């Protein structure tokens, strides 16, 4: 069974017609429909095979230049890639390289867009709210003081719970996945949806536990089209309570209107500044997918890094679901990971990065709780 609907057809339509150009002029542009794949407990997703236009090519050979520690994964260092990479002119605005995609066989038999079996017995079933739904650990959802840590995720349900379980964190997880004809940004723009989500979960857990339940730490997490909802949420006054942000392959913006591009990314740049000083946690990933009519997630990530006065380092590492790490940037608690791959499977596989991001800010929250 597949996890994503109609994606292969939508990719082809996007590549041929570029139907999303008109969307990108809006204050909160919606990402093209092919990036709005719905991942729920009942949804199925179309084929993850590489389109004919994206025939897999051999990866650039690595010239070992030593290793670089990964602050998120201390036991999995990266290999520094000292091989000469093609000159890209202005690296900040350059179109992404690494235009190939690995087959399922090359990924060890894994098809990232297919349903992955997982034992979710340690978590309660999904409980509906006025918008979206949530799930909580069956045991120790609340700490001794009645607090719980909450992840609010946009775009994706079961794959996100799968990665939370893999992270071995005891977070309460809220998810919201919209239909293709709906946008995430309007829900959070000038509204009190963030407060409403927290309040409803507090009430539900209080009833379940038979005692007051209060939120402790809050993280905002999104994949693909859900990122525009995080952008809108961060622009609201209540975002001051958000301690962590995770953006998985979704930081897009207009390509031809640089002023609009900068304005759209400003909330994330502000958050990146705070994270770089250790005040917040920010994990950002990008693939090498190159959309025809709007700036890629590579360009979005590079812009934030450049505004901090940094530059990503060329590295290599084989990660989950056949992901091929090709660049990294770390400053304080701002972490960027860039991956090769321009296919649908590469986009789906990025969801596997949630487990490491959740584990990383889980350690941050645990250390903070011990210090309090």
ROMI-976816 format. One line per field, with one value per residue (C-alpha): x, y, z; residue number from 1. Coordinates in Angstrom, 1 decimal, padded with zeros to 4 digits. Layout:
BEGIN
east = c(X  ...)
north = c(Y  ...)
up = c(Z  ...)
n = c(NUM  ...)
***
This chain:
BEGIN
east = c(000.0  001.3  001.3  001.0  -001.9  -001.5  002.1  003.6  001.0  001.2  005.0  004.7  002.1  004.2  007.4  005.6  003.3  004.8  001.3  002.4  003.9  000.8  000.6  004.1  003.1  000.8  002.1  002.0  002.3  001.1  003.6  002.7  000.2  002.7  004.3  001.0  001.0  -001.3  000.1  -002.6  -003.5  -005.9  -004.2  -002.2  000.7  001.6  004.7  008.1  009.9  012.1  010.4  011.8  013.2  015.2  017.1  019.5  023.1  026.2  027.0  030.1  033.0  034.1  037.7  038.2  039.2  038.8  035.6  033.5  031.5  027.7  026.3  023.0  024.4  027.6  028.1  027.7  030.4  030.3  033.0  034.4  034.1  037.3  036.4  036.0  032.3  031.0  031.3  027.9  028.6  026.6  026.2  023.3  021.1  022.4  020.1  020.7  023.1  023.0  020.3  019.7  017.6  018.4  016.2  014.5  017.2  019.9  018.1  018.3  014.8  013.2  010.6  010.3  006.8  005.3  003.8  006.4  005.3  005.7  004.5  002.5  001.3  003.2  000.9  -002.8  -005.0  -005.5  -007.9  -009.8  -009.8  -011.7  -008.8  -006.5  -005.9  -003.3  -001.8  000.0  002.2  000.2  002.7  004.3  002.7  002.8  005.8  005.6  004.4  001.7  003.4  003.9  006.0  004.2  005.1  002.7  003.3  001.7  001.4  001.7  000.3  001.4  004.9  005.4  004.3  006.5  009.5  008.5  008.4  011.8  013.2  012.2  010.8  007.8  006.2  002.5  002.1  -000.5  -000.8  -002.9  -003.0  -005.2  -006.8  -005.0  -007.4  -006.7  -003.8  -002.1  -001.1  -004.7  -005.4  -002.6  -002.7  -004.2  -005.9  -005.6  -005.4  -002.1  -003.5  -006.7  -004.6  -002.7  -005.8  -007.8  -004.9  -004.5  -008.2  -008.2  -005.1  -006.4  -009.6  -007.7  -005.2  -007.8  -005.6  -004.5  -002.2  -000.2  002.0  005.7  007.8  006.4  007.9  006.6  007.3  006.4  007.2  006.7  003.6  003.1  006.0  003.9  001.7  004.8  005.8  002.4  002.5  005.9  004.5  002.0  002.7  002.1  005.1  007.3  006.4  007.8  011.2  011.9  011.2  011.8  011.3  011.7  012.2  009.7  011.4  010.4  009.9  009.4  012.4  012.0  010.8  013.8  012.0  009.1  011.5  013.2  009.9  008.6  011.7  012.1  010.3  012.6  015.7  014.7  014.3  017.6  019.4  017.9  018.8  022.4  022.8  021.4  018.1  016.0  016.4  016.0  016.5  016.2  016.7  016.6  016.7  018.1  014.7  014.8  011.2  010.9  008.9  009.9  013.1  014.1  014.5  018.3  018.1  015.9  018.4  021.4  019.8  019.4  023.0  024.4  022.4  024.2  027.5  028.1  028.5  027.6  030.4  030.7  030.3  029.1  027.1  024.6  021.4  018.1  015.9  018.8  019.3  022.7  024.0  026.0  026.3  025.9  025.9  025.8  025.9  024.7  021.3  020.7  021.3  021.0  021.3  021.3  020.7  021.2  018.2  015.7  012.9  009.7  011.3  013.9  011.2  009.4  012.6  013.3  010.5  013.0  015.1  012.4  013.6  017.0  015.6  013.1  015.8  018.1  015.7  014.4  017.9  017.8  014.5  015.6  018.8  016.8  014.3  017.2  018.6  015.3)
north = c(000.0  003.5  006.5  009.4  010.1  010.9  012.2  010.8  012.3  015.6  015.7  015.2  018.0  020.4  019.8  020.2  023.1  025.0  025.5  026.9  030.2  032.2  030.9  032.2  035.9  035.6  036.6  033.0  031.0  027.5  025.0  023.2  020.4  017.7  018.7  018.6  014.8  013.7  011.1  009.9  006.5  005.9  007.7  006.0  007.5  007.1  005.4  006.5  005.4  007.9  009.7  009.1  012.6  011.9  008.7  007.8  008.9  007.9  009.9  012.1  010.0  011.1  012.1  011.4  014.5  013.2  013.3  015.9  015.3  015.7  017.4  015.8  012.3  012.1  008.4  009.0  011.5  012.8  012.3  015.6  015.6  017.3  016.4  019.3  020.1  021.9  025.7  027.2  030.9  032.5  029.5  031.2  031.5  028.6  025.9  022.6  020.0  016.3  015.7  012.0  009.7  006.2  003.3  001.1  -001.5  001.1  002.0  -001.6  -002.5  000.5  002.5  005.7  006.7  003.3  002.6  001.5  -001.0  000.3  -000.9  002.0  000.1  002.4  005.3  005.9  006.0  009.2  011.5  014.1  017.8  020.6  020.8  017.8  015.1  014.0  010.9  010.5  007.9  005.3  005.5  008.6  011.1  013.6  014.2  014.3  017.9  017.2  018.7  017.2  018.2  018.8  018.5  020.2  018.9  020.0  017.8  014.1  011.7  008.1  008.6  011.3  009.1  006.4  008.7  009.9  006.2  005.7  008.7  007.1  010.4  010.6  013.6  014.2  014.5  016.7  016.5  018.3  017.3  019.3  018.5  019.7  022.6  024.0  026.1  025.9  029.6  031.0  028.8  030.4  033.9  036.3  033.5  031.8  028.3  027.6  028.4  026.5  023.3  023.5  024.2  021.3  018.9  020.1  019.5  016.0  014.9  016.3  014.3  011.2  011.5  012.7  015.6  018.9  018.5  021.5  021.9  022.3  022.6  023.2  022.3  023.2  020.6  020.5  018.6  019.9  022.1  022.3  024.8  027.8  027.1  027.3  030.5  032.0  030.6  032.1  035.5  035.4  036.7  033.3  031.9  033.2  030.0  027.8  026.3  024.3  024.4  021.5  022.1  019.0  019.8  022.6  026.0  027.5  031.0  033.0  032.8  035.9  038.3  038.6  041.1  038.7  035.8  037.6  038.7  035.2  033.7  036.5  034.7  031.7  034.0  035.6  032.1  031.0  033.9  032.9  029.3  030.1  031.7  028.7  030.4  028.1  024.9  024.9  021.9  022.5  019.9  020.2  017.8  018.7  018.9  021.8  023.2  025.1  028.1  028.8  028.7  025.3  024.2  024.3  027.9  028.7  026.9  028.6  032.0  031.6  030.3  033.2  035.7  034.3  034.8  031.1  028.6  024.9  022.3  019.6  016.2  012.7  010.2  007.5  008.1  006.5  005.3  005.7  009.4  010.7  013.6  016.1  019.3  020.4  023.6  023.9  027.0  026.9  025.1  025.9  022.8  022.4  019.1  019.0  015.8  014.7  013.5  015.1  012.5  011.9  009.2  011.7  014.0  011.2  009.8  013.1  012.3  009.9  012.9  013.7  010.9  012.5  016.0  014.9  013.1  016.1  018.6  015.9  015.9  019.7  019.7  016.9  018.9  022.0  020.2  018.8  022.3  023.8)
up = c(000.0  -000.9  001.4  -001.1  -003.6  -007.2  -006.7  -009.9  -012.1  -010.3  -010.6  -014.3  -014.7  -012.6  -014.6  -018.0  -017.2  -014.2  -012.9  -009.6  -010.7  -009.9  -006.4  -005.4  -005.6  -002.6  000.9  002.1  -001.2  -001.2  -002.4  -005.6  -005.4  -005.9  -002.6  -000.8  -000.4  002.3  004.8  007.2  008.7  005.9  003.0  000.4  -001.6  -005.2  -006.6  -005.4  -008.5  -010.2  -013.1  -016.6  -016.6  -013.4  -014.3  -011.4  -012.1  -010.3  -007.2  -007.1  -005.7  -002.2  -001.6  002.1  004.0  007.5  009.6  011.1  014.3  014.1  017.3  016.6  016.2  018.2  017.3  013.5  012.3  008.7  006.1  005.0  001.2  -000.3  -003.9  -006.2  -006.8  -009.9  -009.6  -009.0  -009.2  -006.4  -004.0  -002.2  -005.2  -007.3  -008.4  -006.5  -007.9  -007.2  -009.8  -009.4  -007.3  -005.9  -006.7  -004.1  -004.7  -004.1  -000.8  000.4  -000.7  001.0  -000.8  001.2  -000.1  000.8  004.2  006.8  009.4  013.0  016.4  017.8  020.8  023.2  022.1  022.5  019.4  017.6  019.5  017.4  018.2  016.6  014.0  013.6  016.2  018.8  020.3  023.6  025.2  027.2  030.0  031.5  029.2  032.2  034.4  038.2  038.1  035.6  032.6  029.1  026.1  022.9  019.2  016.8  013.3  010.0  006.9  007.8  010.4  010.6  009.2  011.8  014.7  013.3  013.5  017.0  018.2  016.5  018.4  021.8  023.0  025.2  023.5  023.0  019.2  017.4  013.6  011.0  007.4  005.0  001.7  -001.4  -001.9  001.5  002.8  006.2  006.4  006.7  009.7  011.7  010.4  012.9  014.6  018.0  016.6  018.3  021.7  020.9  020.1  023.3  025.4  023.9  024.5  028.1  028.7  027.1  029.0  032.3  031.8  030.9  033.9  036.4  037.3  035.8  032.7  031.5  028.5  029.2  026.0  022.6  019.2  015.8  013.1  009.4  006.2  002.7  002.3  006.0  006.3  005.3  008.4  010.6  008.9  009.8  013.3  014.0  013.0  015.8  019.4  020.9  019.1  021.9  023.7  020.9  021.9  018.8  015.0  012.6  008.8  006.6  002.9  002.6  002.9  -000.4  -001.7  -004.9  -007.2  -009.4  -006.7  -004.2  -001.9  -001.6  -001.0  001.8  003.4  003.3  005.0  007.6  010.5  009.9  009.8  013.1  014.6  013.1  014.8  018.2  017.6  016.6  020.0  021.8  022.7  020.6  018.6  014.8  012.5  008.8  006.0  002.2  -000.8  -004.2  -005.9  -008.4  -008.9  -012.2  -010.9  -007.3  -005.2  -004.0  -000.4  -001.1  -001.9  001.1  003.4  001.8  002.3  006.0  006.4  004.4  006.4  009.5  007.8  007.3  004.5  004.5  004.6  001.9  003.7  002.9  005.0  004.2  006.3  006.8  003.8  001.4  002.1  000.9  003.1  001.0  003.2  006.7  008.8  012.6  014.7  018.3  018.1  014.4  012.3  008.5  006.7  002.8  000.8  -002.7  -004.8  -007.1  -007.0  -005.2  -003.1  -001.9  -000.7  001.2  002.7  004.4  006.9  008.5  009.6  012.2  014.5  015.0  015.3  017.9  019.9  019.7  021.2  023.5  025.1  025.2  027.0  029.4  030.3  030.8  033.1  035.2  035.6  036.8)
n = c(1  2  3  4  5  6  7  8  9  10  11  12  13  14  15  16  17  18  19  20  21  22  23  24  25  26  27  28  29  30  31  32  33  34  35  36  37  38  39  40  41  42  43  44  45  46  47  48  49  50  51  52  53  54  55  56  57  58  59  60  61  62  63  64  65  66  67  68  69  70  71  72  73  74  75  76  77  78  79  80  81  82  83  84  85  86  87  88  89  90  91  92  93  94  95  96  97  98  99  100  101  102  103  104  105  106  107  108  109  110  111  112  113  114  115  116  117  118  119  120  121  122  123  124  125  126  127  128  129  130  131  132  133  134  135  136  137  138  139  140  141  142  143  144  145  146  147  148  149  150  151  152  153  154  155  156  157  158  159  160  161  162  163  164  165  166  167  168  169  170  171  172  173  174  175  176  177  178  179  180  181  182  183  184  185  186  187  188  189  190  191  192  193  194  195  196  197  198  199  200  201  202  203  204  205  206  207  208  209  210  211  212  213  214  215  216  217  218  219  220  221  222  223  224  225  226  227  228  229  230  231  232  233  234  235  236  237  238  239  240  241  242  243  244  245  246  247  248  249  250  251  252  253  254  255  256  257  258  259  260  261  262  263  264  265  266  267  268  269  270  271  272  273  274  275  276  277  278  279  280  281  282  283  284  285  286  287  288  289  290  291  292  293  294  295  296  297  298  299  300  301  302  303  304  305  306  307  308  309  310  311  312  313  314  315  316  317  318  319  320  321  322  323  324  325  326  327  328  329  330  331  332  333  334  335  336  337  338  339  340  341  342  343  344  345  346  347  348  349  350  351  352  353  354  355  356  357  358  359  360  361  362  363  364  365  366  367  368  369  370  371  372)
***
